[in-house]
Amino acid sequence: MPREKPNLLDVAMHAGFFLLMAAGASRLLIRHPFDHVMVIDLTLAAVTAVVYATGVWGWSRLGRVWSLSWLAAVLICWLALTYRAPSFAVVAVPLLFLCLRLLSPRATVIVGALLTAAVIVALLALNEVVDPSLVLVPIAIAGMTVATVLQLKHTRGELAASQHRTGVLEERTRLAREIHDTLAQGLSGIVLLLQNADRSWGTGKAREHVRLAEDMAARNLAEARAFVRDLSVDVPLLDALTALAAETGAVSGADVRVHVEGDLGDLPPETSATLLRVAQGALANVREHARARNAVVTVSRIGDHVNLDVRDDGTGFDPAATAPEPGRGYGLSAMRERAAALDGYFAVETAPGDGTAVSVSIPVGTPVGGAE
């Protein structure tokens, strides 16, 4: 028995049961004299309704065994009631839905055949003239109902499986983006620093490169641990950008500066994380591809948006190229996806020989000092 709260179909099914029970009782009162036979029939109808109502009340509480026992009790009461008063045969419709809700497809077909046979017998008893429609119509309705609901169940199962697959793919994409923006870029920087140290081995510059590589490895390890815990490293955005600019400058030899305009103290954590990841991606391109002499990271809070711009005077590239350099195309895609996830705007301005400008703008709600 499902333990969730009744859905709209459940509510309609329960309401339909009681309405059809009321219809059967009304027909009984109108068509027959009020005597001891009717009293017995009405009493049995009341018992059936009470038994059914007990299950409705415990719909989200009953376990599998109790739910099947309750269904059996309802069906037995209804069969006895229909045998005595055929006008209650119409209640078979919500009972068939109830079987579809609680039983396996094979068990539903078997019980559905029993319900259909009971309805046919009741219709034949109510009508003096035997008409083929009294047999064919209940069979057709029962067959169509069972087939429709079973198909809906199958479709719902396929939809759930499809949603699961989509969720898995989205999670894989998220993990790939996180690995690219944190671990892969950090390791790439470490490799470049160690290569620089190897070329200048035996000098003070080599020791400086090794020290920077050690610091970057420590930060990369901290990010890896936070990534495993699905947490963000608790570092203020400005401090993180400043450290990132210093690392990029040390590896590439470019002069990388950070400018801040406005108050960034109240940015939501997810906004700060997105801005940092975009800056990491843009500066990774500066470090690995651009051969720039200068780069500027600007973060500005303007109205209800926070903007990040990363500009360099490097070689630039063709954004429409069909075969971007390894790592570069995915980095830009990851930045765009991160901005879109927060309803932000992302743009890249570049051309071969003209440098690159990466911009992102993210809404953050009420401006600092604005009205409540």
Contacts in CASP RR format, 6 or more apart in sequence:
PFRMAT RR
TARGET T0000
AUTHOR 0000-0000-0000
METHOD contacts of the structure
MODEL  1
MPREKPNLLDVAMHAGFFLLMAAGASRLLIRHPFDHVMVIDLTLAAVTAV
VYATGVWGWSRLGRVWSLSWLAAVLICWLALTYRAPSFAVVAVPLLFLCL
RLLSPRATVIVGALLTAAVIVALLALNEVVDPSLVLVPIAIAGMTVATVL
QLKHTRGELAASQHRTGVLEERTRLAREIHDTLAQGLSGIVLLLQNADRS
WGTGKAREHVRLAEDMAARNLAEARAFVRDLSVDVPLLDALTALAAETGA
VSGADVRVHVEGDLGDLPPETSATLLRVAQGALANVREHARARNAVVTVS
RIGDHVNLDVRDDGTGFDPAATAPEPGRGYGLSAMRERAAALDGYFAVET
APGDGTAVSVSIPVGTPVGGAE
1 59 0 8 1.000
1 62 0 8 1.000
1 63 0 8 1.000
1 64 0 8 1.000
1 66 0 8 1.000
1 67 0 8 1.000
1 68 0 8 1.000
1 102 0 8 1.000
2 60 0 8 1.000
2 101 0 8 1.000
3 60 0 8 1.000
3 61 0 8 1.000
3 63 0 8 1.000
4 60 0 8 1.000
5 60 0 8 1.000
6 14 0 8 1.000
6 56 0 8 1.000
6 59 0 8 1.000
6 60 0 8 1.000
9 97 0 8 1.000
10 59 0 8 1.000
10 101 0 8 1.000
13 94 0 8 1.000
13 97 0 8 1.000
13 98 0 8 1.000
13 101 0 8 1.000
14 52 0 8 1.000
14 56 0 8 1.000
14 94 0 8 1.000
16 93 0 8 1.000
16 94 0 8 1.000
17 52 0 8 1.000
17 91 0 8 1.000
17 94 0 8 1.000
17 95 0 8 1.000
17 98 0 8 1.000
18 49 0 8 1.000
18 52 0 8 1.000
20 88 0 8 1.000
20 90 0 8 1.000
20 91 0 8 1.000
20 93 0 8 1.000
20 94 0 8 1.000
21 45 0 8 1.000
21 48 0 8 1.000
21 49 0 8 1.000
21 88 0 8 1.000
21 91 0 8 1.000
23 87 0 8 1.000
23 90 0 8 1.000
24 45 0 8 1.000
24 85 0 8 1.000
24 87 0 8 1.000
24 88 0 8 1.000
24 90 0 8 1.000
24 91 0 8 1.000
25 42 0 8 1.000
25 45 0 8 1.000
27 87 0 8 1.000
28 38 0 8 1.000
28 41 0 8 1.000
28 42 0 8 1.000
28 45 0 8 1.000
28 85 0 8 1.000
28 87 0 8 1.000
29 38 0 8 1.000
31 87 0 8 1.000
32 38 0 8 1.000
40 84 0 8 1.000
41 81 0 8 1.000
41 84 0 8 1.000
41 85 0 8 1.000
44 77 0 8 1.000
44 80 0 8 1.000
44 81 0 8 1.000
44 84 0 8 1.000
44 85 0 8 1.000
45 81 0 8 1.000
45 85 0 8 1.000
45 88 0 8 1.000
47 77 0 8 1.000
48 74 0 8 1.000
48 77 0 8 1.000
48 78 0 8 1.000
48 81 0 8 1.000
51 70 0 8 1.000
51 73 0 8 1.000
51 74 0 8 1.000
51 77 0 8 1.000
52 74 0 8 1.000
54 70 0 8 1.000
55 62 0 8 1.000
55 70 0 8 1.000
62 70 0 8 1.000
67 102 0 8 1.000
68 102 0 8 1.000
68 103 0 8 1.000
71 98 0 8 1.000
71 99 0 8 1.000
71 102 0 8 1.000
71 103 0 8 1.000
74 95 0 8 1.000
74 98 0 8 1.000
75 95 0 8 1.000
75 111 0 8 1.000
75 114 0 8 1.000
75 115 0 8 1.000
78 88 0 8 1.000
78 91 0 8 1.000
78 92 0 8 1.000
78 95 0 8 1.000
79 118 0 8 1.000
81 88 0 8 1.000
82 88 0 8 1.000
82 89 0 8 1.000
82 91 0 8 1.000
82 92 0 8 1.000
82 118 0 8 1.000
82 119 0 8 1.000
82 122 0 8 1.000
86 121 0 8 1.000
86 122 0 8 1.000
86 123 0 8 1.000
86 125 0 8 1.000
86 126 0 8 1.000
87 122 0 8 1.000
87 126 0 8 1.000
88 122 0 8 1.000
89 118 0 8 1.000
89 119 0 8 1.000
89 122 0 8 1.000
89 123 0 8 1.000
89 126 0 8 1.000
92 115 0 8 1.000
92 116 0 8 1.000
92 118 0 8 1.000
92 119 0 8 1.000
92 138 0 8 1.000
93 141 0 8 1.000
93 145 0 8 1.000
95 115 0 8 1.000
96 112 0 8 1.000
96 115 0 8 1.000
96 142 0 8 1.000
96 145 0 8 1.000
96 146 0 8 1.000
97 145 0 8 1.000
97 149 0 8 1.000
99 107 0 8 1.000
99 108 0 8 1.000
99 111 0 8 1.000
99 112 0 8 1.000
99 115 0 8 1.000
100 108 0 8 1.000
100 145 0 8 1.000
100 146 0 8 1.000
100 149 0 8 1.000
100 150 0 8 1.000
100 153 0 8 1.000
103 111 0 8 1.000
105 150 0 8 1.000
105 153 0 8 1.000
108 146 0 8 1.000
108 150 0 8 1.000
109 146 0 8 1.000
112 142 0 8 1.000
112 146 0 8 1.000
113 142 0 8 1.000
115 142 0 8 1.000
116 138 0 8 1.000
116 139 0 8 1.000
116 142 0 8 1.000
119 138 0 8 1.000
119 142 0 8 1.000
120 134 0 8 1.000
120 135 0 8 1.000
120 138 0 8 1.000
120 139 0 8 1.000
123 134 0 8 1.000
123 138 0 8 1.000
124 130 0 8 1.000
124 134 0 8 1.000
124 135 0 8 1.000
127 134 0 8 1.000
173 337 0 8 1.000
176 330 0 8 1.000
177 334 0 8 1.000
177 337 0 8 1.000
177 338 0 8 1.000
178 227 0 8 1.000
179 227 0 8 1.000
180 327 0 8 1.000
180 330 0 8 1.000
180 331 0 8 1.000
180 334 0 8 1.000
181 277 0 8 1.000
181 280 0 8 1.000
181 281 0 8 1.000
181 331 0 8 1.000
181 334 0 8 1.000
182 220 0 8 1.000
182 223 0 8 1.000
182 224 0 8 1.000
182 227 0 8 1.000
182 277 0 8 1.000
182 280 0 8 1.000
183 220 0 8 1.000
183 223 0 8 1.000
183 224 0 8 1.000
183 227 0 8 1.000
185 280 0 8 1.000
185 281 0 8 1.000
185 284 0 8 1.000
186 216 0 8 1.000
186 220 0 8 1.000
187 220 0 8 1.000
188 284 0 8 1.000
188 287 0 8 1.000
188 288 0 8 1.000
189 213 0 8 1.000
189 216 0 8 1.000
189 247 0 8 1.000
189 251 0 8 1.000
189 287 0 8 1.000
190 213 0 8 1.000
190 216 0 8 1.000
190 217 0 8 1.000
190 220 0 8 1.000
192 251 0 8 1.000
192 252 0 8 1.000
192 287 0 8 1.000
192 288 0 8 1.000
193 209 0 8 1.000
193 210 0 8 1.000
193 212 0 8 1.000
193 213 0 8 1.000
193 216 0 8 1.000
193 250 0 8 1.000
193 251 0 8 1.000
194 209 0 8 1.000
194 210 0 8 1.000
194 213 0 8 1.000
196 205 0 8 1.000
196 206 0 8 1.000
196 209 0 8 1.000
196 251 0 8 1.000
197 205 0 8 1.000
197 206 0 8 1.000
197 207 0 8 1.000
197 209 0 8 1.000
197 210 0 8 1.000
197 213 0 8 1.000
198 206 0 8 1.000
200 206 0 8 1.000
200 209 0 8 1.000
208 250 0 8 1.000
209 250 0 8 1.000
212 247 0 8 1.000
212 250 0 8 1.000
212 251 0 8 1.000
215 247 0 8 1.000
216 247 0 8 1.000
219 243 0 8 1.000
222 233 0 8 1.000
223 233 0 8 1.000
226 232 0 8 1.000
226 233 0 8 1.000
232 269 0 8 1.000
232 273 0 8 1.000
233 240 0 8 1.000
235 243 0 8 1.000
236 265 0 8 1.000
237 264 0 8 1.000
237 267 0 8 1.000
237 272 0 8 1.000
237 275 0 8 1.000
237 276 0 8 1.000
237 299 0 8 1.000
238 258 0 8 1.000
238 260 0 8 1.000
238 264 0 8 1.000
238 299 0 8 1.000
240 276 0 8 1.000
241 258 0 8 1.000
241 276 0 8 1.000
241 279 0 8 1.000
241 297 0 8 1.000
241 299 0 8 1.000
242 258 0 8 1.000
244 276 0 8 1.000
244 279 0 8 1.000
244 280 0 8 1.000
244 283 0 8 1.000
244 297 0 8 1.000
245 256 0 8 1.000
245 257 0 8 1.000
245 258 0 8 1.000
245 283 0 8 1.000
245 295 0 8 1.000
245 297 0 8 1.000
246 256 0 8 1.000
248 254 0 8 1.000
248 256 0 8 1.000
248 283 0 8 1.000
248 286 0 8 1.000
248 287 0 8 1.000
248 295 0 8 1.000
249 255 0 8 1.000
249 256 0 8 1.000
249 287 0 8 1.000
251 287 0 8 1.000
252 286 0 8 1.000
252 287 0 8 1.000
252 290 0 8 1.000
252 291 0 8 1.000
252 292 0 8 1.000
254 286 0 8 1.000
254 290 0 8 1.000
254 292 0 8 1.000
254 293 0 8 1.000
254 294 0 8 1.000
254 295 0 8 1.000
254 312 0 8 1.000
255 293 0 8 1.000
255 294 0 8 1.000
255 295 0 8 1.000
256 283 0 8 1.000
256 286 0 8 1.000
256 294 0 8 1.000
256 295 0 8 1.000
256 296 0 8 1.000
256 297 0 8 1.000
257 294 0 8 1.000
257 295 0 8 1.000
257 296 0 8 1.000
257 297 0 8 1.000
258 296 0 8 1.000
258 297 0 8 1.000
258 298 0 8 1.000
258 299 0 8 1.000
259 296 0 8 1.000
259 297 0 8 1.000
259 298 0 8 1.000
259 299 0 8 1.000
260 298 0 8 1.000
260 299 0 8 1.000
260 300 0 8 1.000
261 298 0 8 1.000
261 299 0 8 1.000
261 300 0 8 1.000
261 301 0 8 1.000
261 302 0 8 1.000
262 300 0 8 1.000
262 301 0 8 1.000
262 368 0 8 1.000
263 301 0 8 1.000
263 368 0 8 1.000
264 272 0 8 1.000
264 299 0 8 1.000
264 301 0 8 1.000
264 306 0 8 1.000
266 368 0 8 1.000
267 275 0 8 1.000
267 306 0 8 1.000
267 364 0 8 1.000
268 364 0 8 1.000
270 342 0 8 1.000
271 306 0 8 1.000
271 342 0 8 1.000
271 362 0 8 1.000
271 364 0 8 1.000
274 338 0 8 1.000
274 339 0 8 1.000
274 341 0 8 1.000
274 342 0 8 1.000
274 360 0 8 1.000
274 362 0 8 1.000
275 299 0 8 1.000
275 306 0 8 1.000
275 308 0 8 1.000
275 360 0 8 1.000
275 362 0 8 1.000
277 334 0 8 1.000
277 335 0 8 1.000
277 338 0 8 1.000
278 308 0 8 1.000
278 310 0 8 1.000
278 335 0 8 1.000
278 338 0 8 1.000
278 339 0 8 1.000
278 346 0 8 1.000
278 358 0 8 1.000
278 360 0 8 1.000
279 297 0 8 1.000
279 308 0 8 1.000
279 310 0 8 1.000
281 331 0 8 1.000
281 334 0 8 1.000
281 335 0 8 1.000
282 297 0 8 1.000
282 310 0 8 1.000
282 335 0 8 1.000
282 356 0 8 1.000
282 358 0 8 1.000
283 295 0 8 1.000
283 297 0 8 1.000
283 310 0 8 1.000
284 331 0 8 1.000
285 328 0 8 1.000
285 331 0 8 1.000
285 356 0 8 1.000
285 358 0 8 1.000
286 292 0 8 1.000
286 295 0 8 1.000
286 310 0 8 1.000
286 312 0 8 1.000
286 314 0 8 1.000
286 356 0 8 1.000
289 315 0 8 1.000
289 317 0 8 1.000
289 325 0 8 1.000
289 328 0 8 1.000
290 312 0 8 1.000
290 314 0 8 1.000
290 315 0 8 1.000
290 316 0 8 1.000
290 355 0 8 1.000
290 356 0 8 1.000
291 314 0 8 1.000
291 315 0 8 1.000
292 312 0 8 1.000
292 313 0 8 1.000
292 314 0 8 1.000
292 315 0 8 1.000
292 355 0 8 1.000
293 313 0 8 1.000
293 314 0 8 1.000
294 312 0 8 1.000
294 313 0 8 1.000
295 310 0 8 1.000
295 311 0 8 1.000
295 312 0 8 1.000
295 313 0 8 1.000
296 309 0 8 1.000
296 310 0 8 1.000
296 311 0 8 1.000
296 312 0 8 1.000
297 308 0 8 1.000
297 309 0 8 1.000
297 310 0 8 1.000
298 307 0 8 1.000
298 308 0 8 1.000
298 309 0 8 1.000
298 310 0 8 1.000
298 311 0 8 1.000
299 306 0 8 1.000
299 307 0 8 1.000
299 308 0 8 1.000
300 306 0 8 1.000
300 307 0 8 1.000
300 309 0 8 1.000
301 307 0 8 1.000
301 364 0 8 1.000
301 367 0 8 1.000
301 368 0 8 1.000
303 367 0 8 1.000
304 363 0 8 1.000
304 364 0 8 1.000
304 365 0 8 1.000
304 366 0 8 1.000
304 367 0 8 1.000
305 361 0 8 1.000
305 362 0 8 1.000
305 363 0 8 1.000
305 364 0 8 1.000
306 361 0 8 1.000
306 362 0 8 1.000
306 364 0 8 1.000
307 359 0 8 1.000
307 360 0 8 1.000
307 361 0 8 1.000
307 362 0 8 1.000
308 359 0 8 1.000
308 360 0 8 1.000
308 361 0 8 1.000
309 357 0 8 1.000
309 358 0 8 1.000
309 359 0 8 1.000
310 357 0 8 1.000
310 358 0 8 1.000
310 359 0 8 1.000
311 355 0 8 1.000
311 356 0 8 1.000
311 357 0 8 1.000
311 358 0 8 1.000
312 355 0 8 1.000
312 356 0 8 1.000
312 357 0 8 1.000
313 355 0 8 1.000
314 353 0 8 1.000
314 355 0 8 1.000
314 356 0 8 1.000
315 352 0 8 1.000
315 353 0 8 1.000
315 355 0 8 1.000
316 350 0 8 1.000
316 351 0 8 1.000
316 352 0 8 1.000
316 353 0 8 1.000
316 354 0 8 1.000
316 355 0 8 1.000
316 356 0 8 1.000
317 324 0 8 1.000
317 325 0 8 1.000
317 328 0 8 1.000
317 350 0 8 1.000
317 351 0 8 1.000
317 352 0 8 1.000
317 356 0 8 1.000
318 350 0 8 1.000
318 351 0 8 1.000
318 352 0 8 1.000
319 332 0 8 1.000
319 348 0 8 1.000
319 350 0 8 1.000
324 332 0 8 1.000
332 348 0 8 1.000
332 358 0 8 1.000
335 346 0 8 1.000
335 358 0 8 1.000
335 360 0 8 1.000
336 346 0 8 1.000
338 360 0 8 1.000
339 345 0 8 1.000
339 346 0 8 1.000
339 360 0 8 1.000
339 361 0 8 1.000
339 362 0 8 1.000
340 346 0 8 1.000
342 362 0 8 1.000
342 363 0 8 1.000
343 362 0 8 1.000
343 363 0 8 1.000
344 360 0 8 1.000
344 361 0 8 1.000
344 362 0 8 1.000
344 363 0 8 1.000
345 359 0 8 1.000
345 360 0 8 1.000
345 361 0 8 1.000
345 362 0 8 1.000
346 359 0 8 1.000
346 360 0 8 1.000
347 358 0 8 1.000
347 359 0 8 1.000
347 360 0 8 1.000
348 356 0 8 1.000
348 357 0 8 1.000
348 358 0 8 1.000
348 359 0 8 1.000
349 356 0 8 1.000
349 357 0 8 1.000
349 359 0 8 1.000
350 356 0 8 1.000
350 357 0 8 1.000
366 372 0 8 1.000
END
